[in-house]
Amino acid sequence: MSVVTLKINGVDLAIEEGTTILEASKEAGIRIPTLCHLNGVSDVGACRLCLVEIAGVNKMLPSCVTQVAEGMDITTDSDRLQEYRRMIIEMLFSEGNHVCAVCVANENCELQDLAIEVGMDHSRFPYRFPEREIDISHKQFGIDHNRCILCTRCVRVCDEIEGAHVWDVAYRGVAAKVVTGLNQPWGSVDACTSCGKCVEACPTGSIFRKGSTVAEMTRDRSKLEFIVNARENKQWTR
């Protein structure tokens, strides 16, 4: 096992080679905000909230997909990074139709929590008010595309853990959205096992259980713990 030495926020660390900056920061007790990251599944660097600054590098890098290297001097919480994170949250709110007051995940939403954390009380960007549909064809669950932030956690959980490959991302640019079964109604996709892992993985109220109303969305933390520990415990294979 090779070990590299580096600094994070001025703290000297020795960490195993191949570790990501996000993982190294966690070991050092330093929190970096994330939305698309979920322990137990692969990282894709989609949300960019985990950007960090590295001395000698002229751009910010996503810590979830950037591996540590010998001699790195990393900053995770500068004024510049805080401004970028707030801007990202503002863009997510302006790009979709996020109305917390009528959302099933109100007060139990990672996007909402991060908005409070970065001090966002308004968005400086014009709201797009896109026309997005709601699919409640599944007998147990529904998806409201208005609340989707394209973190792809549902896609990766369904693919890498459940092995059903129900979810995917379709279209491009502002038209991009997650779809089920090659863009078929969720309820007509035979591959869906109704396991509910996508519901637990969703950081917002986009994927929900039927019967939930405003602020009634709850998470089954035991399922998320399974996601985190299943690979190490060999409870499933990819």
Buried (B, 14 or more C-beta within 10 A) or exposed (E): EEEBEBBBBEEEBEBEEEBBBBBBBBEBEBEBBBBBBBEBBEBBBBBBBBBBBBEEEEEBBBBBBBBBEEEBBBBBBEEEBBEBBBBBBBBBBBBBBBEBEEBBBBEBBBBBBBBEBBEBEEBEEEEEEEEEEEBBBBEEBBBBBBBBBBBBBBBBBBBBBBEBEBBBEEEEEEEEBBBBBEEBEBBEBEEBEEBBBBBBBBBBBBBBBEEBEBBBBEEEEEBBEBBBEBBEEEEEEE
